[in-house]
């Protein structure tokens, strides 16, 4: 049975990536171009010269637009001119913190930045102004899938079931859209994807796919019989500070008290343990030294259950831990606060109220159901 949490924490968006997983340089280049535009929002993704400005093929512009939103690096809102029906993009503060000229890691040279983006991609911010996860297919496979090994067909079947059981009928995509999501997810994370000569850009995806170095997905076998395994092990290239940031970030959204159990952080759908595929013992081992050195954090033990406790707001602590890891980006002279950035880009506080939302995807009237094979 599907977890109705899917509809609560994700947007029903499918195949908006144009089958292209994110590549090296895309995010930094897009952010650089977007901040050049007026603070009313950028229309770069709608311009005829967008391929030239971004240095990509025309069919990749929409993919970059999607990934910028999915990683929560931009938010789109109505054009200031009511006569212009196009949505414009404003850069988020966290995008400036990571990718700006004086940002933490503009060129994503630190593997910790890829783990951070992976967390932002899969996470959800509740509330009216919160940004939900925009890749429900990814959310299903990382947070709701009950197994470690699965075929491509098995992924499609599982995602289809969750989507049908979680979303209203008018939000269910065509079967082909879920298939494309699965193909993109595999190209994004698998270290040993078989090159498909009939798929444009598949070889470049392998060479230029930064998220493959996370080691989250491995293939076994060949062809249609190939089985994919989501790895679960100690993550040597996952900085403890990024993991602790994710734990505190999750706690800030999904707990109302001053502590959260490590079991929840490791096992709950939506939590860091599932997103990073890190078990509870490895999670504890990674964050324990940082917690021990932080005056506002503590690992407590009550009735055999260990918890992460905090004496101040977990969201504030999360950013303090992360910013310290990257050399105190926020302390640079002139670096804006989130509040100052919001004033600079007022479109970030806008929703799609007052204007009919864009149609998310085209789809036939009925979904072709996919049979599951044992």
RARA-V295025 format. One record per backbone hydrogen bond with DSSP energy under -1.0 kcal/mol. CO is the residue of the C=O (numbers start at 1). NH is the residue of the N-H. If there is no record, write none. Layout:
co->[CO/CO]
nh->[NH/NH]
This chain:
co->[3/5/6/9/11/17/23/25/26/27/28/29/30/31/34/38/42/43/44/47/49/50/51/51/57/60/61/62/63/64/65/66/67/68/68/69/73/75/77/81/88/89/90/92/93/94/95/96/97/98/100/105/110/111/112/113/114/115/116/117/118/119/131/133/135/136/137/138/139/140/140/148/150/151/152/153/154/155/156/157/158/159/160/161/162/163/168/169/174/174/175/176/177/178/179/180/181/182/183/184/185/186/196/199/201/202/203/204/208/209/210/211/212/216/217/218/220/222/223/227/228/229/235/239/240/241/242/243/244/245/246/247/248/250/251/258/260/261/262/263/264/265/268/271/272/273/279/280/281/282/283/284/287/288/289/291/294/296/298/300/302/305/306/307/308/309/313/314/315/316/317/318/319/320/321/322/323/324/328/329/332/337/338/339/340/341/345/346/347/352]
nh->[6/9/10/133/13/20/26/29/30/31/32/33/34/35/37/41/89/46/47/50/53/54/55/56/60/64/65/66/67/68/69/70/71/73/74/72/92/90/88/84/77/42/75/96/97/98/99/100/104/105/103/108/113/115/116/117/118/119/120/121/122/123/125/11/139/140/141/142/143/144/145/230/228/155/156/157/158/159/160/161/162/163/164/165/166/167/171/172/177/178/179/180/181/182/183/184/185/186/187/188/189/190/199/202/205/206/207/208/24/212/213/214/215/231/191/229/227/225/226/220/150/218/238/243/244/245/246/247/248/249/250/251/252/254/255/310/308/265/266/267/268/273/271/275/276/278/283/284/285/286/287/288/291/292/293/294/297/311/309/307/305/302/262/300/260/298/317/318/319/320/321/322/323/324/325/326/328/327/331/332/335/341/342/343/344/345/348/349/350/355]
